Each structure stands twice: as C-alpha cells, then as structure tokens.
C-alpha cells in the first residue's frame, strides 16, 4: 500500500511542482499585504484541488462518451506533458507569461488553474487513477495540495533559503522528470494500442 501510494504521489508531486510556483506567486502578490496573500493562497489551494478532484470524477465518463480509449489519452497526454516540460526547460519559457496579471482573484486564475492544476496535473492524476484506483490517487493528490499550501505560506522563507538560482535548478530537475514521465506515458499508450 505504501509503495503504491508513493508511486502515485511522486508523479503528481512532479506535475504540481510547488517549488516552481513560489517565485510566480511572490511576483503576483508583491503588492498585497499578509492578509490578502493568505486569502489568495486559500483560493489557489481550494481551486487547484477542486478542479483536480472534479476532473478525476468525470474524466473517464467524458472519455467514454467521446469514444476515447485510455491508450489514446496516454499518448495525447504524454505528448502534451512533453511539450510543456520542453517549453519550461527552454530559457525564457517559464510560467511567468501570466505574472503580469494583478487582480484580487489571482488565487483562482492564474494560480489555482492553470499554473497549479493545469494539463500536467490533470493528465497525471487521471493516469494514477487508472493505475492505482480512486482512494490512493485522491490521498496522493490531497497530500500534494497540502504540501503546496504550506510551500506558498512559507514562500518567502523557501526563496530565502534556496535563493533564485537554487529554486530554478530544482525546477529544471522537476521538468526533466516530467519529460521522462511523458515519454513513459507515450510508450505505454503505444504498447496498449498494439496489444489490443
């Protein structure tokens, strides 16, 4: 059970990439006081969790209605994850494209979705759901969202300890792991199609 939980937890952890969200969060909230930042963090965590859980609940039904097989989803999701990770690995292609938004609803958009729960998290969560079932996947997802919430609460401290260079280096490692997961998804999807 612990092994299965860890196997579900790690890919979602990589996809959520809480450390990479921290500098974006700080940039988006630099004009707000502590109370407003706290509300933004709550909004971001609640939105990210709700979107992921809803997608877990209706994702398979949606695919069934559309006639999409899980192998199709693995290949499409793997390609999408690879493109996302490749773009994030390239210089100047960070998630900062949305950091110009300064609005009191930034906890919902762009932080909650798509920066935290975007295509990478949705794709990975649905994959883990198919492999490990709903309870392990849900527990792994909720723990990741809790870690994200704590990371945002302690964002200033984490940035101070890691520094901008350390944070960027950690993020790059996460993106490489995400690219590897994407390749694995494509490989399993292709194998699934040919085994039918």
MITORMI-406668 format. One record per atom (N, C-alpha, C): x, y, z; residue in three letters. Coordinates in steps of 0.1 Angstrom, whole numbers, padded with zeros to 4 digits, always signed. Each point is the difference from the previous one (the first is absolute). Layout:
BEGIN
XYZala/...
This chain:
BEGIN
+0008-0012+0000unk/-0008+0012+0000unk/+0009+0013+0000unk/+0010+0000+0009unk/+0009+0011+0000unk/+0007+0002-0013unk/+0005-0011-0006unk/+0007+0001-0013unk/-0009+0005-0010unk/-0013-0004-0001unk/-0009+0005-0010unk/-0003+0015+0002unk/-0001+0003+0013unk/-0003+0014+0003unk/+0012+0009-0005unk/+0012-0004+0003unk/+0012+0008-0005unk/+0001+0000-0015unk/-0004-0011-0006unk/+0000+0000-0015unk/-0010+0009-0006unk/-0011+0002+0007unk/-0010+0010-0004unk/+0004+0014+0004unk/+0006+0002+0012unk/+0003+0013+0005unk/+0011+0007-0008unk/+0010-0007-0004unk/+0012+0006-0006unk/-0003+0007-0013unk/-0007-0007-0010unk/-0004+0006-0012unk/-0008+0013+0001unk/-0010-0001+0010unk/-0008+0012+0003unk/+0008+0011+0006unk/+0009-0004+0008unk/+0009+0010+0006unk/+0008+0008-0010unk/+0005-0008-0010unk/+0008+0006-0011unk/-0009+0009-0008unk/-0012-0005-0003unk/-0009+0008-0008unk/-0004+0013+0007unk/-0003-0001+0013unk/-0004+0012+0007unk/+0011+0010+0001unk/+0012-0005+0003unk/+0012+0008+0000unk/-0001+0013+0008unk/-0003-0002+0013unk/-0003+0010+0009unk/+0012+0011+0001unk/+0012-0005+0000unk/+0012+0009+0001unk/+0000+0010-0012unk/-0003-0005-0012unk/+0000+0009-0011unk/-0011+0010+0000unk/-0011-0003+0007unk/-0011+0010+0001unk/+0004+0012+0010unk/+0009-0003+0009unk/+0003+0010+0010unk/+0005+0014-0005unk/+0010+0000-0009unk/+0004+0014-0006unk/-0011+0007-0007unk/-0009-0008-0007unk/-0011+0006-0007unk/-0010+0005+0010unk/-0003-0007+0010unk/-0009+0004+0011unk/+0005+0013+0006unk/+0013+0001+0003unk/+0005+0012+0006unk/-0001+0012-0009unk/+0003-0003-0013unk/-0001+0011-0010unk/-0015+0005-0001unk/-0009-0009+0000unk/-0014+0004-0002unk/-0006+0007+0012unk/+0006-0003+0012unk/-0006+0005+0013unk/+0009+0011+0006unk/+0010+0005-0007unk/+0009+0009+0007unk/-0007+0013+0005unk/-0011+0004-0006unk/-0007+0012+0004unk/-0010-0002+0011unk/-0002-0012+0004unk/-0010-0003+0010unk/+0005-0002+0014unk/-0008+0003+0010unk/+0005-0002+0014unk/-0002-0014+0004unk/+0004-0003+0013unk/+0000-0014+0005unk/-0014-0007-0001unk/-0010+0008+0004unk/-0014-0005+0001unk/-0005-0003-0014unk/+0003+0008-0010unk/-0004-0002-0014unk/+0007-0012-0006unk/+0013-0001+0004unk/+0008-0012-0005unk/-0006-0013+0005unk/-0004+0001+0013unk/-0006-0012+0006unk/-0012-0005-0007unk/-0009+0010-0004unk/-0012-0003-0007unk/+0003-0006-0014unk/+0010+0006-0007unk/+0004-0005-0013unk/+0005-0014+0001unk/+0008-0003+0010unk/+0005-0014+0002unk/-0012-0010+0002unk/-0009+0004+0008unk/-0012-0009+0003unk/-0008-0002-0013unk/-0002+0011-0008unk/-0007-0001-0012unk/+0007-0009-0010unk/+0013+0002-0001unk/+0008-0008-0009unk/+0000-0015+0003unk/+0001-0003+0013unk/+0000-0014+0004unk/-0014-0007-0002unk/-0010+0008+0004unk/-0014-0005-0002unk/-0003-0002-0015unk/+0003+0009-0008unk/-0003-0001-0014unk/+0008-0011-0007unk/+0013-0001+0003unk/+0008-0010-0006unk/-0005-0014+0004unk/-0003-0002+0013unk/-0005-0013+0005unk/-0014-0003-0006unk/-0009+0009-0001unk/-0013-0002-0005unk/+0000-0004-0015unk/+0008+0007-0008unk/+0001-0003-0014unk/+0005-0014-0002unk/+0011-0003+0008unk/+0006-0014-0002unk/-0010-0011+0004unk/-0007+0002+0011unk/-0010-0010+0005unk/-0012-0001-0009unk/-0005+0011-0005unk/-0011-0001-0010unk/+0004-0007-0013unk/+0012+0003-0004unk/+0005-0007-0012unk/+0002-0015+0002unk/+0005-0003+0012unk/+0001-0015+0004unk/-0014-0006-0001unk/-0010+0007+0004unk/-0014-0006+0001unk/-0006-0002-0014unk/+0002+0010-0009unk/-0008+0000-0013unk/+0009-0003-0012unk/+0014-0001+0003unk/+0009-0002-0012unk/-0003-0013-0008unk/-0001-0011+0008unk/-0003-0013-0007unk/-0013+0000-0008unk/-0010+0006+0007unk/-0014+0000-0007unk/+0001+0008-0012unk/+0007+0012+0000unk/+0001+0008-0012unk/+0007-0007-0011unk/+0011-0007+0004unk/+0007-0008-0011unk/-0009-0011-0006unk/-0008-0006+0009unk/-0009-0011-0005unk/-0010+0006-0010unk/-0005+0012+0003unk/-0010+0006-0008unk/+0006+0004-0014unk/+0013+0004+0001unk/+0007+0004-0012unk/+0006-0011-0008unk/+0000-0012+0006unk/+0006-0012-0007unk/+0015+0000+0001unk/+0005+0007+0010unk/+0015+0000+0001unk/+0004-0011+0009unk/+0010-0008-0004unk/+0005-0011+0009unk/+0011+0006+0009unk/+0003-0008+0010unk/+0011+0005+0009unk/+0013+0000-0007unk/+0003-0009-0009unk/+0012+0001-0008unk/+0001+0013-0008unk/-0011+0004-0006unk/+0000+0013-0007unk/+0003+0011+0009unk/-0005+0000+0012unk/+0002+0010+0010unk/+0015+0000+0005unk/+0005-0012+0001unk/+0014-0001+0004unk/+0009+0007-0010unk/-0002-0003-0013unk/+0008+0005-0010unk/-0001+0016-0001unk/-0013+0004-0001unk/-0003+0014-0001unk/+0005+0008+0013unk/-0002-0006+0011unk/+0005+0006+0013unk/+0015+0000+0001unk/+0006-0010-0005unk/+0015-0001+0000unk/+0006+0010-0009unk/-0006+0002-0012unk/+0005+0010-0009unk/-0001+0014+0006unk/-0012+0002+0006unk/-0003+0013+0006unk/+0010+0003+0011unk/+0002-0010+0009unk/+0009+0002+0011unk/+0014+0002-0005unk/+0004-0007-0010unk/+0014+0002-0006unk/+0002+0014-0005unk/-0010+0005-0008unk/+0000+0014-0005unk/+0001+0010+0011unk/-0008-0002+0011unk/+0000+0009+0011unk/+0014+0000+0007unk/+0005-0012+0003unk/+0013-0001+0006unk/+0011+0006-0008unk/+0000-0003-0013unk/+0010+0006-0009unk/-0001+0015-0001unk/-0012+0005+0000unk/-0001+0015+0000unk/+0005+0006+0013unk/-0002-0007+0011unk/+0004+0005+0013unk/+0015-0001+0002unk/+0006-0009-0007unk/+0015-0002+0000unk/+0007+0010-0008unk/-0007+0006-0010unk/+0007+0009-0009unk/+0001+0014+0007unk/+0011+0007-0002unk/+0002+0013+0006unk/-0011+0010-0004unk/-0005+0007+0009unk/-0010+0010-0003unk/-0014-0005-0002unk/-0002-0013+0003unk/-0013-0006-0003unk/-0007-0004+0013unk/+0004+0006+0011unk/-0006-0004+0013unk/-0015+0004+0001unk/-0006-0004+0011unk/-0015+0003+0001unk/-0002+0015+0003unk/+0010+0008-0001unk/-0001+0015+0003unk/-0008+0007-0010unk/-0005-0006-0010unk/-0009+0007-0010unk/-0012+0005+0006unk/-0004-0005+0011unk/-0012+0004+0007unk/+0002+0010+0012unk/+0013+0003+0002unk/+0003+0007+0012unk/-0004+0015-0001unk/-0005+0004-0011unk/-0004+0014-0002unk/-0014+0003+0005unk/-0007-0011+0004unk/-0014+0001+0005unk/+0000+0004+0015unk/-0005+0011+0003unk/-0001+0005+0014unk/-0015+0003+0003unk/-0006-0010+0005unk/-0014+0000+0003unk/-0003-0007+0013unk/-0010+0003+0007unk/-0002-0006+0013unk/-0006-0014-0001unk/-0003-0004-0012unk/-0004-0014-0002unk/+0011-0009-0006unk/+0012+0005+0001unk/+0012-0008-0005unk/+0001-0013+0007unk/-0005-0002+0011unk/+0000-0013+0007unk/-0007-0011-0008unk/-0011+0005-0007unk/-0008-0009-0008unk/+0007-0002-0014unk/+0002+0012-0006unk/+0007+0000-0013unk/+0010+0012+0000unk/+0013-0002-0003unk/+0005-0012-0006unk/+0007-0010+0009unk/+0000+0003+0014unk/+0007-0009+0009unk/-0007-0014+0001unk/-0012+0000+0005unk/-0007-0013+0002unk/-0001-0008-0013unk/-0004+0006-0011unk/+0001-0006-0013unk/+0002+0011-0010unk/+0010-0002-0009unk/+0006-0013-0004unk/+0014-0001+0006unk/+0005+0009+0008unk/+0014-0001+0005unk/+0002-0012+0009unk/-0009-0002+0009unk/+0002-0012+0009unk/-0007-0012-0006unk/-0013+0000-0001unk/-0007-0011-0007unk/-0003+0004-0014unk/+0010-0004-0008unk/-0001+0002-0015unk/+0000-0014-0007unk/+0003+0000-0013unk/+0000-0013-0007unk/+0009-0010+0006unk/+0012+0004+0005unk/+0009-0010+0006unk/-0006-0008+0012unk/-0006+0008+0009unk/-0006-0006+0012unk/-0013-0008-0004unk/-0008+0005-0009unk/-0012-0007-0004unk/+0003-0014-0007unk/+0010+0001-0009unk/+0004-0012-0007unk/+0006-0010+0009unk/+0009+0004+0009unk/+0007-0009+0009unk/-0010-0006+0010unk/-0009+0008+0005unk/-0010-0005+0010unk/-0009-0010-0006unk/-0004+0002-0012unk/-0009-0010-0007unk/+0007-0013-0002unk/+0013+0001-0004unk/+0009-0012-0002unk/+0001-0007+0013unk/+0003+0006+0011unk/+0001-0006+0013unk/-0013-0007+0005unk/-0011+0007-0004unk/-0013-0005+0003unk/-0003-0014-0006unk/+0004-0001-0013unk/-0001-0012-0008unk/+0009-0011+0006unk/+0011+0004+0004unk/+0010-0010+0005unk/-0002-0005+0014unk/-0003+0010+0009unk/+0000-0003+0015unk/-0014+0001+0006unk/-0010+0005-0008unk/-0013+0001+0006unk/-0003+0013+0006unk/-0012+0003+0004unk/-0004+0013+0005unk/+0005+0004+0014unk/+0001-0009+0009unk/+0004+0004+0014unk/+0014+0003+0001unk/+0009-0008-0006unk/+0014+0003+0001unk/+0003+0013-0008unk/-0006+0001-0012unk/+0002+0012-0008unk/-0005+0013+0007unk/-0011-0001+0006unk/-0006+0011+0008unk/+0009+0004+0011unk/+0005-0010+0008unk/+0009+0003+0011unk/+0013+0006-0004unk/+0005-0005-0011unk/+0013+0006-0006unk/-0003+0014-0004unk/-0011+0003-0007unk/-0003+0013-0005unk/-0002+0010+0012unk/-0007-0004+0010unk/-0003+0008+0012unk/+0013+0003+0008unk/+0009-0009+0001unk/+0012+0002+0007unk/+0009+0010-0008unk/+0000-0001-0013unk/+0007+0009-0009unk/-0005+0014+0001unk/-0014+0002+0001unk/-0006+0013+0001unk/+0003+0006+0014unk/+0001-0009+0010unk/+0004+0005+0014unk/+0014+0005-0001unk/+0009-0007-0006unk/+0014+0004-0001unk/+0001+0013-0008unk/-0008+0001-0010unk/+0000+0013-0008unk/-0005+0011+0009unk/-0011-0002+0008unk/-0005+0011+0009unk/+0011+0004+0010unk/+0007-0009+0006unk/+0010+0003+0009unk/+0012+0007-0007unk/+0003-0004-0012unk/+0011+0006-0008unk/-0003+0015-0003unk/-0013+0003-0003unk/-0003+0014-0003unk/-0001+0008+0013unk/-0004-0006+0011unk/+0000+0007+0013unk/+0014+0004+0004unk/+0010-0009-0003unk/+0014+0002+0003unk/+0008+0005-0012unk/-0006+0006-0010unk/+0006+0003-0012unk/+0013+0009+0002unk/-0002+0010+0008unk/+0011+0010+0002unk/+0012-0007+0006unk/-0002-0009+0010unk/+0010-0008+0007unk/+0007-0009-0010unk/-0008-0007-0008unk/+0006-0010-0009unk/+0009+0007-0011unk/-0005+0012-0005unk/+0008+0007-0009unk/+0013+0005+0006unk/-0001+0004+0013unk/+0012+0005+0007unk/+0010-0011+0001unk/-0005-0012+0004unk/+0009-0012+0002unk/+0006-0004-0013unk/-0008-0003-0010unk/+0004-0005-0013unk/+0007+0011-0009unk/-0005+0012+0001unk/+0005+0010-0009unk/-0006-0002-0014unk/+0000+0010-0008unk/-0006-0001-0014unk/+0007-0011-0008unk/+0013-0001+0001unk/+0007-0011-0008unk/-0003-0014+0005unk/-0001-0002+0013unk/-0004-0013+0005unk/-0014-0004-0003unk/-0009+0010+0000unk/-0014-0003-0004unk/-0001-0004-0015unk/+0008+0008-0008unk/+0000-0003-0015unk/+0006-0014-0002unk/+0011-0003+0007unk/+0006-0013-0002unk/-0009-0012+0003unk/-0007+0002+0012unk/-0010-0011+0004unk/-0011-0001-0010unk/-0005+0011-0005unk/-0011+0000-0010unk/+0005-0007-0013unk/+0012+0002-0004unk/+0005-0006-0012unk/+0001-0016+0002unk/+0004-0004+0011unk/+0000-0015+0003unk/-0014-0005-0001unk/-0010+0007+0006unk/-0014-0004+0000unk/-0005-0001-0015unk/+0004+0009-0008unk/-0005+0000-0014unk/+0006-0011-0008unk/+0013-0004+0003unk/+0006-0011-0006unk/-0007-0013+0004unk/-0004-0001+0013unk/-0008-0012+0004unk/-0013+0000-0006unk/-0006+0011-0002unk/-0013+0001-0007unk/+0001-0005-0014unk/+0011+0004-0007unk/+0002-0004-0014unk/+0002-0015+0000unk/+0007-0006+0010unk/+0001-0015+0000unk/-0013-0007+0002unk/-0008+0006+0009unk/-0014-0006+0002unk/-0008+0001-0013unk/+0001+0011-0007unk/-0007+0001-0013unk/+0004-0010-0010unk/+0013-0003-0001unk/+0005-0010-0009unk/-0006-0014+0004unk/+0000-0003+0014unk/-0005-0012+0005unk/-0015-0002-0004unk/-0008+0011+0001unk/-0014+0000-0003unk/-0002-0003-0015unk/+0008+0006-0009unk/-0001-0002-0014unk/+0003-0015-0003unk/+0011-0005+0006unk/+0004-0014-0002unk/-0011-0010+0004unk/-0006+0003+0012unk/-0010-0009+0005unk/-0013+0001-0009unk/-0003+0012-0005unk/-0011+0002-0009unk/+0001-0008-0013unk/+0012+0001-0006unk/+0003-0007-0012unk/-0001-0015+0002unk/+0006-0005+0011unk/-0001-0014+0003unk/-0014-0005+0002unk/-0008+0009+0007unk/-0014-0003+0002unk/-0008-0001-0013unk/+0003+0008-0010unk/-0007+0000-0013unk/+0003-0013-0007unk/+0013-0003+0000unk/+0005-0012-0008unk/-0004-0013+0007unk/-0003+0000+0013unk/-0004-0012+0007unk/-0015-0003-0001unk/-0007+0009-0006unk/-0015-0002-0002unk/-0002-0010-0011unk/
